[in-house]
Amino acid sequence: GRVAMIATIGYVMPEVFRFPGCEDFKNGLGALSSIPVEGWIQLVAFVGFHEIFVKPRQGGMGSWDLGFGTELIEGIPEEELERRQTVERNNGRLAMVAIMGMMVQDGMFGKTPFAMLASDGFWGPPVDWYIKDIPMCYGGSACAMKPASSRISRTALRAEGKMSPAVPFLKYPEPLEGWVGGEKGFDPLGITDALDVYIVREAELKHGRVAMLATVGWIATDLGARFPGEKFQGFSTIEAHDKMVQAGIFGPFLATVAAYEVYSGWLFFEGWEGRIKRDAGDFFLGKNFLPKDPEQERLMRLKELENGRLAMLAFSGICTQAVLLGGKTWPFL
């Protein structure tokens, strides 16, 4: 783990800094062919010296205590020592996966991490050949494969230079073109490069609507609103879940949710496969409340989308703050 952490940093740092006299050396796997013989001799000698002469110190904290930096953790509480050791182990495990990934990427595409990020974007070059033989990818949109009729790759689209208005330092996500909210180009993780926008928008709208209801419900309950009946009285919003399970309310509740999910799932697959005319997130309920003017309708759909995103963050924050403050109710003053 420690070696992998050093190696990971060493793999990336030559992109931004080089020691004097090392300007002509390649980095990444290219270093194996550009380091001169005397450089290899020095490297092997240094590693060999460390392996032979550096041993765990006597009376130390364990086999991992080589006497370097342990003065920083001597005398600290046991809980803090355990936390720091756990952080080191976790970072070491992550670094082992990271260095292997960077070496595989370098070997397959001949580019170091920063070089590939600069030339091919966050998701890298097309790799359709990885998934071309998977049965579920044949002729459908479940897999992120470039259409056979298209001569323009996603990499070429990125190269056009159009930037995202919402995240100006990232490329504009081309799949969002024509969708509500697409003009803002908000897809910082590039999810729509990997998944069909119909799938992503369906999930986003559903979660956003649930989060808006949940946020209003939490605040209303904290302010004292309750259903009539003794079983709904006398406990906090945080305790509501366990109390409703004990009262036997959750059985009918989950059955109701399941019925909605079956209906929404059927609508989703029918619309996604094009068997019915349906927009993502359209459950054919309440559409008569939308404005008749197309531009106003688009703005209303955009408001729903953005309010849903805000509500997902808001509900997460409300739950976290309520638990951290020991059951204190909204507005947590």
Secondary structure, 3 states (H helix, E strand, C coil): CHHHHHHHHHHHHHHCCCCCCCCCCCCHHHHHHHCCHHHHHHHHHHHHHHHHHCCCCCCCCCCCCCCCCHHHCCCCCHHHHHHHHHHHHHHHHHHHHHHHHHHHHHHHHCCCHHHHHHHHCCCCCCCHHHHCCCHHHCCCCCCCCCCCCCCCCHHHHHHCCCECCCCCCCECCHHHCCCCCHHHCCCCCCHHHHCCHHHHHHHHHHHHHHHHHHHHHHHHHHCCCCCCCHHHCCCCCCCHHHHHHHCCCHHHHHHHHHHHHHHHHHHHHHHHCCCCCCCCCCCCCCHHHCCCCHHHHHHHHHHHHHHHHHHHHHHHHHHHHHHHCCCCCCCCC
